[in-house]
């Protein structure tokens, strides 16, 4: 039977492949890729926004629902459950499929947001915020993972940069939106607004996100997550309840401290024995990692503590509306963004980073002390200057901590180490809000009764900032002074944390920057705790995709030139399609399946495939399946091996044992090279098809 009859026979016998089976390589169209990105971008926006949107609404929320002593838990509940959810969602995405976890996370987030808006007391609001945090953590992790699945390696850097920018944007617009809704509608709309947006995200996700199903079988460290969650929650409860709900020496507070310490000790024991711990203890053998996690904790402590209570000062003491209080926090955010990006750029160019944590801790301390001097008479320009100083100090530290860690750990620990930075920053944020909130509540309880007696007002008359500033001046001044004093003390008590940061920054070792890590230094996501990959293969792809951007060393032309292969691109494309289908999926496509996958009419490739067979690149089975012949296998293997060597050069600093990559890294490099070859060939194919249509 000649080849024409073979193709005709296979066409008749083989059913027309469905769309779900045609894209063996997981490729999607450019339009669908952009829609997936828009979907996950909105998901990330929802999660990041709810970290800051409530800050300007908190004074009014407390006035409506009461329980001022529990104010910090509106923020803390979200952060704690988000931390736990972040640790689990990546594993669940591998087990059950990232699309499914993303959708479940959005639904949980919708439910939590709706219940927050319906809250009738502070306990219901706190519980609903905790539910929101579970959804928010899942959204962040799966958003990053989905970008890794659908965005080509060469373009992933700019898409990840956009995701990182979301965190910067939400730091700016979160307090503004919270204030706007509080002043013009109701504080409840700071939560209700999530519902329609999240429903749109669900509809887009159902339609656009490809379902790759289960991608791995990780071992989930459930016990470790439970123990660290119990330990962190117990300590947060103890520090927020101590001196307010219960005396510091009461059995409840002492019991919470003891139980929390026991839970954390058990967590350390479990992590030392877990197959895949959420926080490998071997990381802390490195002084760089240990110091960086401490600094990350402190940055979270200072940043969220300040962002949460600054609007309280601006509204109660300064008389600003909720919206204007959000506007007045912008100098802090501006300083943070400015120095965050600048320090990252300098570190990327020079490789010298130690000076930034040292300088940043000093500036943070100065900023907190300056904030502690503000009162009702402090002019707005001066308040803005003090906030800018604090933001400048935070930005000098927060951007580069992940990059510092990437310079010391092996690739096997890189995902865990970068996740640890995010983990400790979020814990620091939670503790900062809780501890400073406890100190603020205790101090205010001491200051306010005398002030109320002097002013001749009841608690109901000063429940919100608007009520306070509606009082006559003689009655208003003692109340404002009481709030100013309590908040002055709050910022002053936070200043010693900067001293601790300074001491740790002094002992932070300076190590040589790895080339790929240096390229990550100006990534805006690093400064805002954007989740990082948590397994070897994803981490390697993240590193390589940044290394290859704009590099001529990572092109098909360069790989072919260095390998000595003289086969032209068109022929090598056909060889690659068969090789990748075989090696990635164990399949041998027919001509018909290949034509369907690339979107051309049947039999169009007759002469092309016949030529490859005649020249010894391919062979064809009687049933129509195409296989690599000796010549095709030799040329493809040469290009493949050369490109693999190029990638290995880029990650050489992470390779252990004098250049032996080890099985995990070897498999990860193989995955990256395979994906690069597929993406390059498909890009060339798409370009030819566009040119043909023109």
DALINQUI-V502041 format. One record per residue. N is the residue number from 1. SS is DSSP state (h for helix, s for strand, l for the rest). Layout:
BEGIN
n=(N & N)
ss=(SS & SS)
END
This chain:
BEGIN
n=(1 & 2 & 3 & 4 & 5 & 6 & 7 & 8 & 9 & 10 & 11 & 12 & 13 & 14 & 15 & 16 & 17 & 18 & 19 & 20 & 21 & 22 & 23 & 24 & 25 & 26 & 27 & 28 & 29 & 30 & 31 & 32 & 33 & 34 & 35 & 36 & 37 & 38 & 39 & 40 & 41 & 42 & 43 & 44 & 45 & 46 & 47 & 48 & 49 & 50 & 51 & 52 & 53 & 54 & 55 & 56 & 57 & 58 & 59 & 60 & 61 & 62 & 63 & 64 & 65 & 66 & 67 & 68 & 69 & 70 & 71 & 72 & 73 & 74 & 75 & 76 & 77 & 78 & 79 & 80 & 81 & 82 & 83 & 84 & 85 & 86 & 87 & 88 & 89 & 90 & 91 & 92 & 93 & 94 & 95 & 96 & 97 & 98 & 99 & 100 & 101 & 102 & 103 & 104 & 105 & 106 & 107 & 108 & 109 & 110 & 111 & 112 & 113 & 114 & 115 & 116 & 117 & 118 & 119 & 120 & 121 & 122 & 123 & 124 & 125 & 126 & 127 & 128 & 129 & 130 & 131 & 132 & 133 & 134 & 135 & 136 & 137 & 138 & 139 & 140 & 141 & 142 & 143 & 144 & 145 & 146 & 147 & 148 & 149 & 150 & 151 & 152 & 153 & 154 & 155 & 156 & 157 & 158 & 159 & 160 & 161 & 162 & 163 & 164 & 165 & 166 & 167 & 168 & 169 & 170 & 171 & 172 & 173 & 174 & 175 & 176 & 177 & 178 & 179 & 180 & 181 & 182 & 183 & 184 & 185 & 186 & 187 & 188 & 189 & 190 & 191 & 192 & 193 & 194 & 195 & 196 & 197 & 198 & 199 & 200 & 201 & 202 & 203 & 204 & 205 & 206 & 207 & 208 & 209 & 210 & 211 & 212 & 213 & 214 & 215 & 216 & 217 & 218 & 219 & 220 & 221 & 222 & 223 & 224 & 225 & 226 & 227 & 228 & 229 & 230 & 231 & 232 & 233 & 234 & 235 & 236 & 237 & 238 & 239 & 240 & 241 & 242 & 243 & 244 & 245 & 246 & 247 & 248 & 249 & 250 & 251 & 252 & 253 & 254 & 255 & 256 & 257 & 258 & 259 & 260 & 261 & 262 & 263 & 264 & 265 & 266 & 267 & 268 & 269 & 270 & 271 & 272 & 273 & 274 & 275 & 276 & 277 & 278 & 279 & 280 & 281 & 282 & 283 & 284 & 285 & 286 & 287 & 288 & 289 & 290 & 291 & 292 & 293 & 294 & 295 & 296 & 297 & 298 & 299 & 300 & 301 & 302 & 303 & 304 & 305 & 306 & 307 & 308 & 309 & 310 & 311 & 312 & 313 & 314 & 315 & 316 & 317 & 318 & 319 & 320 & 321 & 322 & 323 & 324 & 325 & 326 & 327 & 328 & 329 & 330 & 331 & 332 & 333 & 334 & 335 & 336 & 337 & 338 & 339 & 340 & 341 & 342 & 343 & 344 & 345 & 346 & 347 & 348 & 349 & 350 & 351 & 352 & 353 & 354 & 355 & 356 & 357 & 358 & 359 & 360 & 361 & 362 & 363 & 364 & 365 & 366 & 367 & 368 & 369 & 370 & 371 & 372 & 373 & 374 & 375 & 376 & 377 & 378 & 379 & 380 & 381 & 382 & 383 & 384 & 385 & 386 & 387 & 388 & 389 & 390 & 391 & 392 & 393 & 394 & 395 & 396 & 397 & 398 & 399 & 400 & 401 & 402 & 403 & 404 & 405 & 406 & 407 & 408 & 409 & 410 & 411 & 412 & 413 & 414 & 415 & 416 & 417 & 418 & 419 & 420 & 421 & 422 & 423 & 424 & 425 & 426 & 427 & 428 & 429 & 430 & 431 & 432 & 433 & 434 & 435 & 436 & 437 & 438 & 439 & 440 & 441 & 442 & 443 & 444 & 445 & 446 & 447 & 448 & 449 & 450 & 451 & 452 & 453 & 454 & 455 & 456 & 457 & 458 & 459 & 460 & 461 & 462 & 463 & 464 & 465 & 466 & 467 & 468 & 469 & 470 & 471 & 472 & 473 & 474 & 475 & 476 & 477 & 478 & 479 & 480 & 481 & 482 & 483 & 484 & 485 & 486 & 487 & 488 & 489 & 490 & 491 & 492 & 493 & 494 & 495 & 496 & 497 & 498 & 499 & 500 & 501 & 502 & 503 & 504 & 505 & 506 & 507 & 508 & 509 & 510 & 511 & 512 & 513 & 514 & 515 & 516 & 517 & 518 & 519 & 520 & 521 & 522 & 523 & 524 & 525 & 526 & 527 & 528 & 529 & 530 & 531 & 532 & 533 & 534 & 535 & 536 & 537 & 538 & 539 & 540 & 541 & 542 & 543 & 544 & 545 & 546 & 547 & 548 & 549 & 550 & 551 & 552 & 553 & 554 & 555 & 556 & 557 & 558 & 559 & 560 & 561 & 562 & 563 & 564 & 565 & 566 & 567 & 568 & 569 & 570 & 571 & 572 & 573 & 574 & 575 & 576 & 577 & 578 & 579 & 580 & 581 & 582 & 583 & 584 & 585 & 586 & 587 & 588 & 589 & 590 & 591 & 592 & 593 & 594 & 595 & 596 & 597 & 598 & 599 & 600 & 601 & 602 & 603 & 604 & 605 & 606 & 607 & 608 & 609 & 610 & 611 & 612 & 613 & 614 & 615 & 616 & 617 & 618 & 619 & 620 & 621 & 622 & 623 & 624 & 625 & 626 & 627 & 628 & 629 & 630 & 631 & 632 & 633 & 634 & 635 & 636 & 637 & 638 & 639 & 640 & 641 & 642 & 643 & 644 & 645 & 646 & 647 & 648 & 649 & 650 & 651 & 652 & 653 & 654 & 655 & 656 & 657 & 658 & 659 & 660 & 661 & 662 & 663 & 664 & 665 & 666 & 667 & 668 & 669 & 670 & 671 & 672 & 673 & 674 & 675 & 676 & 677 & 678 & 679 & 680 & 681 & 682 & 683 & 684 & 685 & 686 & 687 & 688 & 689 & 690 & 691 & 692 & 693 & 694)
ss=(l & l & h & h & h & h & h & h & h & h & h & h & h & l & l & l & l & l & h & h & h & h & l & l & l & l & l & l & l & h & h & h & h & h & h & h & h & h & h & h & h & h & h & h & h & h & h & h & h & l & l & l & l & l & l & l & l & h & h & h & h & h & h & h & h & l & l & h & h & h & h & h & h & h & h & h & h & h & h & h & h & h & h & h & h & h & h & h & h & h & h & h & h & h & h & h & l & h & h & h & h & h & h & h & h & h & h & h & h & h & h & h & h & h & h & h & h & h & l & l & l & h & h & h & h & h & h & h & h & h & h & h & h & h & h & h & h & h & h & h & h & h & h & h & h & h & h & h & h & h & l & l & h & h & h & h & h & h & h & h & h & h & h & h & h & h & h & h & h & h & h & h & h & h & h & h & h & h & h & h & h & h & h & h & l & l & l & l & h & h & h & h & h & h & h & h & h & h & h & h & h & h & h & h & h & h & h & h & l & l & l & l & l & l & l & l & l & l & l & l & l & h & h & h & h & h & h & h & h & h & h & h & h & h & h & h & h & h & h & h & h & s & l & l & l & s & l & l & l & l & h & h & h & h & h & h & h & h & h & h & h & h & h & h & h & h & h & h & h & h & h & l & l & l & l & l & l & l & l & l & h & h & h & h & h & l & h & h & h & h & h & h & h & h & h & h & h & h & h & h & h & h & h & h & h & h & h & h & h & h & h & h & h & h & h & h & h & l & l & l & l & h & h & h & h & h & h & h & l & h & h & h & h & h & h & h & h & h & h & h & h & h & h & h & h & h & h & h & h & h & l & l & l & h & h & h & h & h & h & h & h & h & h & h & h & h & h & h & h & h & h & l & l & l & l & l & l & l & l & h & h & h & h & h & h & h & h & h & h & h & h & h & h & h & h & h & h & h & l & l & h & h & h & h & h & h & l & l & l & l & h & h & h & h & h & h & h & h & h & h & h & h & h & h & h & h & h & h & h & h & h & h & h & h & h & h & h & h & h & h & h & h & h & h & h & h & h & h & h & h & h & h & h & h & h & l & l & l & h & h & h & h & l & l & h & h & h & h & l & l & l & l & h & h & h & h & h & h & h & h & h & h & h & h & h & h & h & h & h & h & h & h & h & h & h & h & h & h & h & h & h & h & h & h & h & h & l & l & l & l & l & l & l & l & h & h & h & h & h & l & l & l & l & h & h & h & h & h & l & l & l & l & l & l & l & h & h & h & h & h & h & h & h & h & h & h & h & h & l & l & l & h & h & h & l & h & h & h & h & h & h & h & h & l & l & l & l & l & h & h & h & h & h & h & h & h & h & h & h & h & h & h & h & h & h & l & l & l & l & s & h & h & h & h & h & h & h & h & l & l & l & l & l & l & l & h & h & h & h & h & h & h & h & h & l & l & l & s & s & s & l & l & l & l & s & s & s & s & l & h & h & h & h & h & h & h & h & h & h & h & h & h & h & h & h & h & h & h & h & h & l & h & h & h & l & l & l & l & l & l & l & h & h & h & h & h & h & h & h & h & h & h & h & h & h & h & h & h & h & h & h & h & h & h & h & h & h & h & h & h & h & h & h & l)
END
